[in-house]
């Protein structure tokens, strides 16, 4: 692997991004307006609605902010989908939303469409009152129009995308020859306070001749996080495997699709590690205790713990049930550590959909089960390796299951002080905000969330 941006390319890229980011400016990063009135700490709820084709959750994202007292009150009603009630975040499809720790700001990079890759920042003032602040920032020149990104540390965003993959074959019919797709991970460091790209890089991925000859290849990069020292960025990878001994497949038009993929693999959960902020010295680290991809879907699944280690939910759209640890002293997987949600709950079919580390080894997990419909919450103790299932009123509803439903698109579990906030609505059905006191393990069925067909709430910040 090597860094592919020459100094000239980097200078051109930064210049292009700087010029394109000047399309809108609201008179300074915070527009001179305090983000929260009267010292209130807002809890922002987000919800997604269907696209024109009716696909649940793919049409865009609305936001609405409540106080803790409103969130925990079962008589308080949130009607985010009523006309004029929810604030529309800019994005043609579901926004990839991040939030500041104090609840004052939301951040988003628009996903697909004419403005895909454009970064927006919003200040939070309660209810539907959000204000776009600072300049729009076009990251598409580096990351493309469908980037994945996270708040990798407070005030610091990291965007990633995978691209430049080769065709999985060479030659002409009928004598096609398999070749590994390879590809590169592009990275952009984003200062969330000043709304600026501070560095970019492109890393050629090399799994090694032995693995690549067996058909292993990277297809996605996601969920970047900075370590405690903030000198390394850890980027989750999705890895597939072509069946190089199989047959070539064709689509309905007679064009080659390539080699079929296989679920058989002998490669552990793999993470790309790069120096930060230079984005140099890339290396791959691999777990020997889990083999599920570290790529999540739309939720952050890597966090720096109170003890300085990184805790990582090894999950690929709900297929994994383990939480791994990366050592703060070695920046390598601690293969002596393995939290298994199945073992902790005494079941055999859990799939982690979302994970939020809170404090002192305590976290919240949203999970589904392969043998039972529904969506479930567990409070986990990563030190004791135990889990407590928390009961909700709608947990067995089928609207939490499936590839396009609530839990597959879930984005964030909010945390403030002793409380975690989990909005739960089965797709197309009403639900509630569930407020968890993570110290006492009590869960409260809070504010009512009014839903609409094909929609669901998907985060709290």
N, C-alpha and C positions, 0 to 999 in steps of 0.2 A: 504494500500500500504506500502511496505517496501523495503529498499535497500537490494538487494540479494547477492551482492558480499562480501564474507567474506574477511578478511585481507589476508588470504592465497591465495584465488582465485585472488584477485586484484594484488598481487605481481606476481603471475604466469602469469597473463594476460599481465601486463606491461613488464615483462621479455620477453615473447613471441613476443610482438609487437616490442620491442627494437631489438631483434635478427633478426626478419624478415625484419625490416626496413634497415638493413645493406646491402641489396642486391645491392644497387647502390649508389654511392656517387660522386658528381662532385666537390670535393675539396672545401667544405664550402658552406654555405647557398646561397651566391650570386656569387660564383665562381670568385670573384674579378673583375667582369665586370660591369660597370655602366649600369643599365637597360635602360636608356634613353639618347640618345646622344643629345648634344647641347640644353639641357633643354626642348626638345619637350615633350608634354603630348600626348601620343597616345590614340586613341579610338579603342579598339579592337572589331572587329565584329566576330561573330561566326555563323556557318551554319551547318546544319545537312543533311545527305544524306540517302537514303533508305538502308535497310538490304538486304540480299540475297533473301529473300522472296518478296521483293518489298514494304514492309511497309514503308511509307514516314517517313523520319527523324530518323529511328531506326538503321542506319548502322554505325554511328560514327559522329565525329565533327571536322570541320576545323576552323582555326582562321586566321585573317588577320587584321593588325593594320593600321589605317589611322590617319592623323592629323585632327584638327578641320577644317582647310582650305580645305582639301580634302573632308571631310565629308559633308561640306555645298556647295560644288561645283557640280552643276548638270552635268558638263562636265567630271568630274572624273569618271572613270569606274573601278569597282572592279570585278575581275574574279576569285573568290575564288576557283571555281571547276575546273579551267583549270589546266592541269598537271603542278605540281611544283609550283603553285601559293599559295595555302592555306597550312598552317601548320597543320599537323594532331595531334590532342590531343589524348593521350592514352585513349582508352576506346572501348570496343567491341560494345556497344550501345551508344546512345547519352550521351555525357559527361555532368556531373552536374558541370557547371563552375561557379566560383566566382572570383571576382577581387579586387585588392587593391584600395583604394580610389584615390591614385595618378596615377593609370593606369600602374604602373611599373610591376605588377605581376598578373598572373592568377593562380588560384588554382583549382584542380579537384580531385575528388575521382572517380575512374573508376567504371562503372556500369555493373554488370554481367560479365560472362566469367571467364577464368582462372585467370585473374588479378583483378577481381571484388573486390572492397574494398581497392585497392591500391591508396594512395594519391600521387599526383605529383604537383610540383610547377614549374612555368615557368616565366622567365623574358622576358619583352616585349621590342623590339628594332625597331619596325616599319616594315610595309609590312609583309612578311612571316618569318621575322627574330625573332624567339622565341628560348629561350635556357632553357632547363631543368636545374634547380638548386637545390642544397641540396640533401637530401636522399629521396628515395622512402620510404613511410611509409605504412605498411600493417595494415589497420584498421579492416580487415575482421574477425579477431579473436574475436573482440568485436561486430561489427556491421553486420557481414555477408557480402556477396558479392554484395548485392543490397541496400546499405544504402542511406538514404536521409541526406543531410547536407547543411549547409549554413555558410557564414561568419556572425556569430551572432553579432559581433562587430569588429571594425578594429583590425586586427592582431589576432583575436580569432575565431576559427571555432568550431562548435558543430555538431557532427554527431549523427543521431538517426535511430533506426529501431524498428519495432514491430515484436515480435515472441513469440514462446513457447505457442501458442494458443492451447487449447484443441479441440477435436472433438465436434461438437454441439449436440452430442447424446451419450447415453450409452445403453447397452442392446443388444439383438439380435432380428432379424426379427421374427415376425412382431411386437414385443413389444418394439420398441425403445422408449427411454425416453429422452426428451430434457435436455441438460445441457449447461450452458453459457460457451462460448469458453475462456473467460478471456484472459490471456496472459501478456506479459511484454514489457516495453519500455527500450531498451538498449541505453546508452548514452556514447559518448566519447568527451572529451574536447581536442581540437587540437590547439597548438601554431603555428600559420601560419608563424611567423618570424623565429623560430628555427626548424620547421618541427618536432614536437614531440607531442605525446599524453601525456597529463598532468594529466588526471584523467578519470576514467570510472565508470559507475554505471548501475544497472539494477533495474527497478522499476516495481513491480507487480501492475497491474491496477485493481482497485476495484471500480466499479460504484455504489456499494451498492446493498443490497439484493432486494430492491423494483424495481429498474431499471433493474437489471439483470434478475429478474423473469419475466419481461415483454419482454425479448429478446434483450435488448440493449447491445451492446458489441463494444469495440474498435477494429479496423482492420488496422489502419495505424497511424504512427507518422511522422511529417514533420515540415518544416519551423521554426526551433528554432531561438530565438532572445534573446539577453541580454537586460535587462532594463537599464535605464540611470545610476543607481548606480552600475551596473554590479555585483549585488549580487543575481540575480534571472535569471533563464533561462525559457522562455515561449515556450512550445512545442505544436504545433497544433496537434489535434487529428481528425481522421476520425472515425465516429461512425455509425454502422449499427444496424438494428433491425430485429431479426428473428420473424416471425409470429408463436408464440408458440402455437396458437390455430389452426394453419393450418395443412396441411398434409405433410408427409415426401415425398421427391422427390428422384428419382433414375436416374442415368445416363444410357447411352445406353448399358453398360455392366451389368446392373442390380445391381450395387453397390450403396449404399446410398449416396446421396449428402448432406442430412440434411434437416433442415427446411427452407422453402422459406423465403426470406427477404421481408419486407414491407416498403413502403415509408412513412407510417403513423408514425409520431413521435411527441412527446411532450417534447423534450429535446433541450435546446438551444445550440448555438455554445459553444464548450467546449475546454479548454486549460489546459494542464498539467504544473504546476509551480513547479520548483525545485530550491533549494538553489544552488548558483554558487560561487566558483568552486567545492564545496564539493559534489554536486548532492545528497543532503539529504533533508529531510522534504518535501516530495512531497505532493501536494494537487491539486485538480481539481477546476477550476473556470468556471462558466457557465453564458452565457449571457441570459438575458430575452427578448432581443429585436431582436434577430436573431437566426435561428436554422440551418443554413447552416454550414457544417463542416469547420473547420479551418485547411485545409490541402493542399490547392493549388493543383498543379500538378508538374510543374518543375520550377516555378517562386517563388521568395521570396515575401511574402505578409504581413509581419509584420515589422514595422519600429519604431524606437524611434523618436518622433517628436522634433522639436525645443523647445517645451514647456515641454519636458520630459515625456509626456504620450506615450504609445505605440498605434499606429494606425494599425489596423488589418483588411484586406479585408476578410470578411467571404465568402469564395468561394470554391466550390468543383468542379474543372474542368469546371468552367464557369457557375455554376448554381446559384451563389449568386450575389446580387446587393447591398450589404451593406458594409460600413466600420465602424468598431466598435472602441471603445477606452478603453484602460486599464489604470486606474489611476496610476500615478507615486507615489502617497502618500499611496495608499492602496494595490497596486498590485492586485486589483480586477477589474472586468468589471465596467465601469461607465455606468450604465443602463439608465442614463438620456441623454446619447449621442447616436445618430444614424444618420449616413450619408447614405442617400438612393440615389443611382445613378439614379434610375428611376425617382424619384421626382425631382432631380436636373436637369435632361435632359428633363423632361416632356414626358417621354415614359413609357411603362409598361413591357418591355420584355428584359431588359439589363441583360447580364451575364458577370461579371468581369473575365477576363482571366489573366491579369497581373496588378500589382500596384507598383508604385515607389513613395515613399515620397521623396520630394526634400528639402524644407525649408519653415519655417514660415507658415505651414499649407497647402502649395501648393504641389500637387502631379500630377502624370500622370497615367491614367488608360487606358488599352486596353480592349475592350469589344466586344462581339458579341451580336446579337439579335435573339430571337427564331422565329420571324416572318419574318425576312428579312436576306438574305444571306449577308455575308461580315464580315469585321473586322474594328473596329472604334477606334479612339483616342479621349480622353477627358482630358482636363486640369481641375483639381478639386481644390476647395478651401474648405478645411475641417473645417475652422473656420466659414466661411459664409455659408457653406453647399450649394455651388453653383457649377455648372459645365459648361464648355465651350467646345462644340464639335469642333474638329479641322479637317478640310477637307483634305483628301489625294486622290491621283489620282486613286487608285485601291481599295478603301474601300469597294465597293459593290461586289468584286470578291468572288465567292464561295470557292476559295482556302484558305480562312481564316477560314472557318467553318468546322465542323465535328470533330470527336474524334481523328483523327490522322493528323490533318492539322496544319498550321502555328501557330495559336493562342493557340491551346491546348498544344503545346510544348514550347511556348515562355518562355525564361529564365530571361532576364534582360534588363532593360532600363538604358542606360548609362547617367551619369550626370557629367558635368564639368562646374563650375561657373554658368553663367546665362543660360546654355544650357542643354537640354535633347536630347538624341540621340536614335531614334527608327528605326532600319532597318525593312522594310516591304516588303516581297515578298510573294504573293500568292503561294501556293505549286506548284512547277514546272514552275513558270513564273517569268520573270524579275520584279524588283521593284526598290526601292530607299531607301536611308537613309533619314529619315525626322528629321530635326533639329528644336527643339522647343525652342524659347526664352520664358522661363516660366514667366519672369517679364512683357514682352510686349504682351504675348499671340500670337506671330507671329510664324507661322510654315513655314519652307523652305524645298522644295523638293530638296534634295541634291544628293549625289553621286549615280550613276547608279549601281545597283547590278545585275550582270548577273547570272542567275539561271540555273538549269538543272532539268530533269524529276525526280519527286519524292523527290525533295529537297526543303529546305527553309532556310532563314536566321532566327536566333532565339535569338539574343542577341547583346547588345553593353555594353562595360565595360570601 
